[in-house]
């Protein structure tokens, strides 16, 4: 594993495109992209835990009301690939439809003949009352693309549309941003860490996860996933983690794998990567009271059957750091927010 400061691992980091993101209840951040010729704007959830782009199609028959629809017949650059697709996500949400290629633009950066999905059907999880974005754009590697095609950012790199093969996120209540082609040095402090990972998902080695002064979880693999709200681990590991938190309890009535902690004594949580410890604020670890007047708060670490993945580190942690993804160097970097 290599460790080096983010600041010294960049050249001309100020050459980047910036796409503002909107916070939706601290559970999802979305921004705007344009697709087609002439371009049509769509709200998009940027997800480092997957690799494919999809939009609700003009022929969508289920759960697409309230979304801006992609009409391939009105785009001069759209081409049908005569291929179906079905995508499934960790929360069980699904989408299916047909594949096309078209022009995709994000913050002035253009990908030509980009493969995307035009959905014929959304599951309830992607309905407008639950999902404020129109579609989703995966920012993982091509090796996990269900389309078997280059993801959008990889297309930016291969088509030489960005100065560096790097993108980065700041996720916060205000001032959130996706940076393409470099790093926004105004958003983070100089020191950070970079972690080697295995291609496919953005997977790194997590040294430990602590609650209070106790190291609750030791070395483990972790996927860094902007598309997941919580920090998620195997049930046995999550149970082990909560042993370090007095009065924490499983609350399956709220949902599978959910735990609560006393609102009056939310613990100090931290994650350590490549020897550097990053604290998780109480405000981001707690998802709020179970219900109005309750003394119990929903906790930001939950369990699910994730198998050999180890942990999925989502927005509960990522709100506390500036996170950089280096496609060419196969690295993920964390730095303290400015």
C-alpha positions in Angstrom: 0.0 0.0 0.0 1.3 3.4 -0.9 0.7 6.5 1.2 1.5 10.0 0.0 0.0 13.5 0.5 -2.8 14.3 -1.9 -1.2 17.7 -2.4 2.1 16.4 -3.7 0.5 13.7 -5.9 -1.0 16.2 -8.3 0.1 18.4 -11.2 -1.8 21.4 -12.2 -4.7 20.4 -9.9 -6.5 23.6 -10.6 -7.4 22.5 -14.1 -10.7 20.9 -13.4 -14.4 21.1 -14.2 -16.8 21.7 -11.3 -20.3 20.4 -11.0 -22.4 21.6 -8.0 -24.3 19.0 -6.1 -27.6 19.2 -4.2 -28.0 17.5 -0.9 -31.2 15.5 -0.4 -31.7 14.8 3.3 -28.0 13.9 3.8 -28.8 10.6 2.0 -28.2 11.4 -1.6 -26.4 14.1 -3.6 -27.3 14.9 -7.2 -26.1 17.2 -9.9 -27.0 18.1 -13.5 -25.8 16.5 -16.8 -26.9 17.1 -20.4 -27.6 14.3 -22.8 -28.3 14.4 -26.6 -28.3 16.9 -29.4 -29.8 19.3 -28.7 -28.8 18.8 -25.1 -31.5 18.1 -22.5 -30.7 18.5 -18.8 -31.2 15.7 -16.2 -30.7 15.5 -12.5 -28.2 12.6 -11.8 -27.1 10.6 -8.7 -23.4 10.1 -9.1 -22.5 6.6 -7.7 -19.0 5.2 -7.3 -20.4 1.8 -6.4 -21.6 1.0 -9.9 -20.5 1.8 -13.5 -23.5 2.4 -15.7 -25.6 5.5 -16.7 -29.4 5.2 -17.0 -32.2 7.7 -17.5 -36.0 7.2 -17.5 -37.1 6.7 -21.1 -39.9 8.4 -22.9 -41.6 5.0 -23.1 -41.2 4.2 -19.4 -44.4 2.6 -18.1 -43.7 2.4 -14.4 -42.5 4.8 -11.6 -41.2 7.4 -14.0 -43.8 10.1 -13.4 -42.2 13.3 -12.2 -38.9 12.6 -13.8 -37.4 14.3 -17.0 -37.6 11.6 -19.7 -35.0 10.7 -22.3 -36.5 10.7 -25.8 -34.0 9.1 -28.1 -36.0 10.1 -31.2 -35.4 13.8 -30.5 -31.6 13.5 -30.3 -29.6 13.8 -33.5 -26.7 11.9 -31.9 -28.7 9.0 -30.3 -28.2 5.5 -31.7 -30.1 2.4 -30.6 -27.8 -0.6 -29.7 -30.6 -3.2 -29.9 -29.7 -4.5 -26.5 -31.7 -4.9 -23.3 -30.4 -4.1 -19.9 -31.4 -4.9 -16.3 -29.7 -3.3 -13.3 -30.1 -4.1 -9.6 -28.7 -2.1 -6.7 -27.8 -2.9 -3.1 -31.1 -1.6 -1.7 -33.0 -3.9 -4.0 -34.0 -1.2 -6.5 -34.1 -2.2 -10.1 -34.3 -0.7 -13.6 -34.6 -2.2 -17.0 -34.9 -1.0 -20.6 -32.9 -0.5 -23.8 -29.3 0.6 -24.5 -28.4 3.6 -26.6 -25.3 5.7 -27.3 -25.5 9.5 -27.2 -23.5 12.6 -26.3 -23.2 13.2 -22.5 -22.0 16.5 -21.1 -21.0 17.2 -17.4 -19.8 20.7 -16.5 -18.7 21.4 -20.0 -16.9 18.0 -20.4 -18.2 15.9 -23.3 -18.2 12.2 -24.0 -19.2 11.2 -27.5 -21.1 8.0 -28.3 -21.5 7.2 -24.6 -23.5 4.0 -23.8 -26.5 4.7 -21.6 -29.7 3.0 -20.6 -33.2 4.3 -21.5 -35.4 2.8 -18.8 -38.8 1.2 -19.6 -39.5 0.5 -16.0 -38.3 1.8 -12.6 -38.8 0.0 -9.4 -40.4 1.9 -6.5 -37.0 2.9 -5.2 -36.4 5.1 -8.2 -39.9 6.8 -8.2 -39.8 10.6 -7.9 -41.3 10.5 -4.4 -38.3 8.5 -3.1 -35.6 9.4 -5.6 -35.2 13.1 -6.4 -32.8 12.6 -9.3 -34.0 11.5 -12.8 -31.3 8.9 -13.3 -28.0 7.5 -12.0 -24.5 7.6 -13.3 -22.0 4.9 -12.2 -18.4 6.0 -11.7 -16.8 2.6 -11.1 -14.6 0.7 -13.5 -15.7 -0.8 -16.9 -15.0 -4.3 -15.5 -18.2 -4.1 -13.4 -20.3 -2.5 -16.1 -23.5 -4.5 -16.9 -23.4 -2.9 -20.3 -19.9 -4.1 -20.9 -19.1 -0.5 -22.0 -16.9 2.4 -20.9 -18.4 4.4 -18.0 -18.8 8.1 -18.6 -15.7 9.3 -16.7 -13.6 6.6 -18.3 -14.8 7.9 -21.7 -13.7 11.4 -20.7 -10.3 10.0 -20.0 -10.0 7.8 -23.2 -11.3 10.7 -25.3 -8.8 13.0 -23.7 -11.5 15.4 -22.5 -10.0 15.9 -19.0 -6.5 17.0 -18.0 -6.1 14.3 -15.4 -7.8 11.0 -14.9 -9.1 12.1 -11.5 -12.5 13.0 -10.0 -13.4 14.0 -6.5 -16.3 14.7 -4.2 -17.2 17.0 -1.4 -20.6 15.9 0.1 -22.1 18.4 2.6 -25.3 20.2 3.4 -24.0 23.2 1.4 -21.2 23.7 -1.1 -21.2 20.1 -2.3 -19.3 19.5 -5.5 -18.2 16.9 -8.1 -14.8 17.8 -9.5 -13.7 16.3 -12.9 -10.1 16.2 -14.2 -8.4 17.4 -11.1 -8.8 18.5 -7.4 -10.3 21.7 -6.0 -7.6 22.8 -3.6 -10.0 25.2 -1.9 -12.1 22.4 -0.5 -9.5 20.4 1.5 -6.5 20.7 3.7 -3.1 19.7 2.3 -2.6 16.4 4.0 -4.4 13.3 3.0 -3.8 9.6 2.1 -3.9 7.6 -1.0 -4.8 3.9 -1.0 -4.1 1.3 -3.6 -7.1 -0.8 -4.5 -8.4 -3.6 -6.7 -9.9 -2.6 -10.0 -13.7 -3.0 -10.4 -15.1 -1.3 -7.4 -13.2 1.5 -5.7 -12.0 -0.9 -3.0 -9.4 0.0 -0.4 -8.0 -1.4 2.8 -9.5 0.0 6.0 -7.1 -0.2 9.0 -9.8 0.0 11.6 -13.1 1.5 12.7 -13.3 2.8 16.3 -16.1 3.8 18.7 -14.9 6.1 21.4 -11.5 4.9 22.5 -12.1 1.3 21.5 -11.0 -0.2 18.2 -14.1 -2.1 17.3 -13.2 -3.4 13.8 -9.7 -4.2 12.7 -8.2 -4.4 9.2 -10.7 -5.1 6.4 -11.5 -4.4 2.8 -13.9 -1.5 2.1 -15.7 -0.2 -1.0 -15.9 3.5 -1.1 -19.4 4.2 -2.4 -21.0 7.6 -2.8 -24.3 5.9 -3.8 -24.8 4.3 -0.4 -26.0 6.5 2.6 -24.7 4.3 5.4 -21.6 2.4 6.4 -22.6 -1.3 5.9 -21.0 -4.5 7.0 -21.7 -8.2 7.6 -24.1 -8.8 10.5 -21.5 -10.4 12.7 -19.0 -7.6 12.2 -21.7 -4.9 12.8 -22.8 -6.6 16.0 -19.1 -6.7 17.0 -18.9 -2.9 16.3 -21.9 -2.0 18.4 -20.6 -4.0 21.4 -18.2 -1.0 21.8 -21.2 1.4 22.2 -23.1 1.2 25.5 -26.9 1.0 25.0 -26.7 0.5 21.2 -29.4 -1.9 20.1 -30.7 -3.6 17.0 -33.9 -2.1 15.7 -35.1 -4.5 13.0 -38.6 -2.9 13.2 -37.1 0.2 11.5 -35.6 -1.9 8.7 -33.3 -4.9 8.3 -29.8 -4.3 9.8 -30.7 -1.0 11.5 -29.4 -0.1 14.9 -30.1 2.8 17.3 -28.0 4.6 19.9 -29.1 7.0 22.7 -29.6 10.5 21.2 -28.0 12.0 24.4 -24.8 10.0 24.1 -24.0 9.6 20.4 -20.5 8.1 20.3 -17.3 9.4 18.7 -16.7 7.3 15.6 -13.6 7.2 13.4 -12.2 5.3 10.5 -8.5 4.8 9.8 -7.0 4.4 6.3 -3.3 4.0 5.6 -2.5 5.1 9.2 -4.5 8.3 9.2 -7.6 8.5 11.4 -10.7 10.5 10.2 -13.4 11.3 12.7 -17.1 11.0 11.8 -19.1 13.8 13.4 -22.0 13.0 15.6 -24.2 14.9 13.2 -23.4 12.6 10.3 -23.3 9.4 12.4 -26.8 10.0 13.7 -29.6 10.0 11.2 -31.9 11.6 13.7 -34.5 10.5 16.3 -36.4 7.3 15.5 -39.6 9.4 15.9 -40.5 12.7 17.3 -39.9 12.7 21.1 -37.9 9.5 21.0 -34.7 9.2 23.0 -33.2 6.8 20.5 -31.5 7.9 17.3 -30.9 5.9 14.1 -27.2 5.0 13.8 -25.1 5.3 10.7 -23.7 1.8 10.7 -26.0 -1.0 9.5 -25.7 -4.7 8.6 -26.4 -6.5 5.4 -25.1 -9.7 3.7 -22.1 -8.1 1.8 -20.0 -11.3 1.7 -16.3 -11.0 0.9 -16.6 -7.2 0.2 -16.0 -6.5 3.9 -17.5 -3.1 4.3 -19.3 -0.6 2.2 -18.3 2.9 3.3 -21.0 5.4 2.3 -22.0 9.0 2.9 -22.1 8.8 6.7 -18.3 8.8 6.4 -17.8 10.6 3.1 -19.5 13.8 4.4 -16.5 14.2 6.7 -13.7 14.1 4.0 -12.8 15.3 0.6 -12.5 12.1 -1.5 -10.5 11.8 -4.7 -10.6 8.9 -7.2 -7.6 8.3 -9.5 -8.5 6.1 -12.4 -5.0 5.8 -13.9 -3.2 5.4 -10.5 -5.9 3.1 -9.2 -6.1 5.0 -6.0 -8.6 6.6 -3.6 -7.5 9.6 -1.5 -9.0 11.2 1.6 -8.3 14.6 3.0 -9.7 16.7 5.8 -12.2 19.3 4.6 -11.1 22.9 4.6 
